[in-house]
Amino acid sequence: MEHAHAEDIASELISIARCRELLGDEADGLSDHEVDLIRHHADAMAHIIVEMFLERPPRWSSRS
């Protein structure tokens, strides 16, 4: 999987406001910076999960 430049990644992230909506009550008391850190972490984890999914052998494969 190709790694995008930091500016490319930042343009694809959801907004801080939308991230706060998704976090709900968990975002209460968090600064924008803290929400931004969570947003970046969630984005990185999502990319890792997708990459792992794409690299795994199909279920019907004889490989274990």
DAZICOR-V388077 format. One record per run of one state. SS is the DSSP state (helix for helix, strand for strand, loop for the rest). FROM is the first residue (numbers start at 1). TO is the last residue. If there is no record, write none. Layout:
((SS	FROM	TO) (SS	FROM	TO))
//
This chain:
((loop	1	5) (helix	6	12) (loop	13	15) (helix	16	27) (loop	28	31) (helix	32	55) (loop	56	64))
//
